[in-house]
Amino acid sequence: GGGREFDRIATALDAMADALQRAELARLAASARVKALSDVSPQVVFTADATGRIDWVNGYWRQFTGLSLDRSVGVGLMRAIHHKDRRAVLDAWRAATTPGAEGELNLEVRICEVKARVWRWFYCRAAPIRDEEGLIVSWAGVALDFHDLRQAREALAEQSERLRVTYQTAPIGLCLLDPELRFLAINAVLADAHGASAEAHLGHA
């Protein structure tokens, strides 16, 4: 009887071992697929271990910055970060990955494009990956190039500021109307001539 019991235990252990092996193979295959997709992604993708140490960067990062994987892991990727942004990046990453205070990272940072030798603005976001018990097992992040959008936004802000100063300092009456002839903007000179405040004109014909 004891022998048959040992056989049943051995069979159960073999089945468990096979299941674990299949699960591990599936996990490795899934990981390989994710990394393959990340490597062809037209954006920076990176991962870190549970402590927040960068342990992998994708092909786009390596091509954009000229830094190999070995030179990018840990704090090596700081070589490609603008010197004025490094302290902010380190502080934000440390704050996000501090045990007990883990949270998402959201940051704008300049990264050097090695071939063009220019700095481009990226929006960086990272978040922890947790296991079934809620414990952090790793981190994943992306960085999107929004340099052109940022420049357009800054140019629009500059134009708006110039227009505001022009309206405030012009010695003549100025206004801006929509197609229905409603006031979109009006300066104090013209508003005073109408006998009402500039705010009272806005949205009215």
SULNOR-V724399 format. One record per residue. N is the residue number from 1. RES is the residue in one letter. D_CENTER is the distance of its C-alpha to the mean C-alpha in Angstrom with 2 decimals. Layout:
n: [N	N]
res: [RES	RES]
d_center: [D_CENTER	D_CENTER]
This chain:
n: [1	2	3	4	5	6	7	8	9	10	11	12	13	14	15	16	17	18	19	20	21	22	23	24	25	26	27	28	29	30	31	32	33	34	35	36	37	38	39	40	41	42	43	44	45	46	47	48	49	50	51	52	53	54	55	56	57	58	59	60	61	62	63	64	65	66	67	68	69	70	71	72	73	74	75	76	77	78	79	80	81	82	83	84	85	86	87	88	89	90	91	92	93	94	95	96	97	98	99	100	101	102	103	104	105	106	107	108	109	110	111	112	113	114	115	116	117	118	119	120	121	122	123	124	125	126	127	128	129	130	131	132	133	134	135	136	137	138	139	140	141	142	143	144	145	146	147	148	149	150	151	152	153	154	155	156	157	158	159	160	161	162	163	164	165	166	167	168	169	170	171	172	173	174	175	176	177	178	179	180	181	182	183	184	185	186	187	188	189	190	191	192	193	194	195	196	197	198	199	200	201	202	203	204	205]
res: [G	G	G	R	E	F	D	R	I	A	T	A	L	D	A	M	A	D	A	L	Q	R	A	E	L	A	R	L	A	A	S	A	R	V	K	A	L	S	D	V	S	P	Q	V	V	F	T	A	D	A	T	G	R	I	D	W	V	N	G	Y	W	R	Q	F	T	G	L	S	L	D	R	S	V	G	V	G	L	M	R	A	I	H	H	K	D	R	R	A	V	L	D	A	W	R	A	A	T	T	P	G	A	E	G	E	L	N	L	E	V	R	I	C	E	V	K	A	R	V	W	R	W	F	Y	C	R	A	A	P	I	R	D	E	E	G	L	I	V	S	W	A	G	V	A	L	D	F	H	D	L	R	Q	A	R	E	A	L	A	E	Q	S	E	R	L	R	V	T	Y	Q	T	A	P	I	G	L	C	L	L	D	P	E	L	R	F	L	A	I	N	A	V	L	A	D	A	H	G	A	S	A	E	A	H	L	G	H	A]
d_center: [63.39	61.24	60.57	59.35	57.02	55.54	55.11	53.20	50.95	50.39	49.60	47.07	45.42	45.34	43.70	41.06	40.44	40.17	37.71	35.53	35.74	34.82	31.82	30.65	31.21	29.27	26.34	26.48	26.75	23.76	21.71	23.07	22.18	18.52	18.33	20.35	18.10	14.98	17.08	17.83	14.39	13.62	10.08	9.20	9.72	10.94	13.00	14.87	18.17	19.13	19.43	15.95	17.37	15.33	17.73	16.35	14.29	14.83	17.16	14.84	13.69	17.40	18.60	16.29	16.97	20.35	19.73	21.24	20.01	22.60	21.48	17.77	18.28	18.60	17.78	18.85	15.51	15.96	18.51	16.04	14.24	16.13	18.76	18.08	14.51	15.51	17.07	14.25	11.87	14.79	15.72	12.45	12.24	15.96	15.86	13.47	15.62	18.98	21.42	22.24	19.29	16.45	13.54	9.85	7.63	5.69	6.26	7.29	9.12	11.87	12.55	16.10	17.17	20.32	22.53	22.21	21.97	19.58	16.41	13.58	10.66	7.09	4.02	2.37	3.00	6.63	9.91	13.55	15.89	19.31	22.79	25.44	26.47	23.10	22.79	19.58	20.21	16.96	13.18	10.69	7.12	5.38	4.49	5.94	8.99	9.86	12.66	15.46	14.23	13.82	17.26	18.76	17.63	19.16	22.23	22.75	22.61	25.14	27.36	27.34	28.34	31.08	32.37	32.49	34.42	36.71	37.55	38.24	40.42	42.22	45.99	46.34	45.15	41.91	40.18	37.73	38.79	37.26	39.34	41.30	42.18	40.24	39.01	35.34	36.03	39.23	40.22	42.63	45.52	45.67	44.89	47.75	50.03	49.37	50.09	46.80	43.48	40.54	38.62	41.63	41.45	37.88	37.84	41.62	43.87]
